[in-house]
Amino acid sequence: MDSKAIIHKIREDYNRIAELFSDTRYDLWDELKQFKKLVKDGQNILDWGCGNGRLLFLLQDNNVKYFGLDQSDELLKLASKKWETEIQSGKASFFSTAEGEKTFSTSFFDLVFMVASFHHLPDEITRLELLKKIYLEMKNGGQIITVVWNLESDWAQGQLKKGWSKMAENDYVVPWKDKDGKVISERYYHHFSKDELSGLFKRAGFKNIRFFYDDEDQMVGVKEARNLIVIAEK
């Protein structure tokens, strides 16, 4: 399966499971609450791969402009209903990337989040192209926070034995099951090492790149952490 086919399949997978997926993302992950200190009034904030827009829980007390991008139109429909008040007030805007990336002005964003979304991109070309685009659209001194699954964790290794499958080196297919245990979608994930992520962010132009392994807002070792978090600056 080529890259375009994988991206299309990911879109269809999330359209298929949108309501079920949204029901499991009804509040803010603990590991994201620590980034509240980075949010300032007056900022333009990008949420790439926004899903149902739950990152807005982090921004409710701030006067910011939020821009959510996702290629799943079904998830965006749910986001539009959930955050109707924020949309009407002008605080939040949602855009579909099903037909291509949304373009913003150069030096527009103060803060960018990619939460459990970057690991769905299927190859180095698409990953680097996105990072370079975001870099251009960020202000000098702006920060990007990226959260990817840590597939080296004991939890992930246990899941691999229970039904996850391996497509290629560091590429996996993760099933989504309904309440009866029936597989209704199989999503592509890429496992990133620190070195791979560091190389991508450096080539895109980012600096001051920092990594830490995290589980529910606790810095832990690689085997205990479900997520690898990257923070970088323009």
Secondary structure, DSSP 8 states (H G I E B T S, - for coil): --HHHHHHHHHHHHHHHHHHHHHT-SS--HHHHGGGGG--TT-EEEEET-TTTTTHHHHTTS--EEEEEES-HHHHHHHHHHTHHHHHHTSEEEEE-TTS-----TT-EEEEEEES-GGG--SHHHHHHHHHHHHHHEEEEEEEEEEEE-TTSHHHHHHHHHT-EEEETTEEEEEEE-TTS-EEEEEEEE---HHHHHHHHHHHT-EEEEEEEEETTEE--TTT-SEEEEEEE-
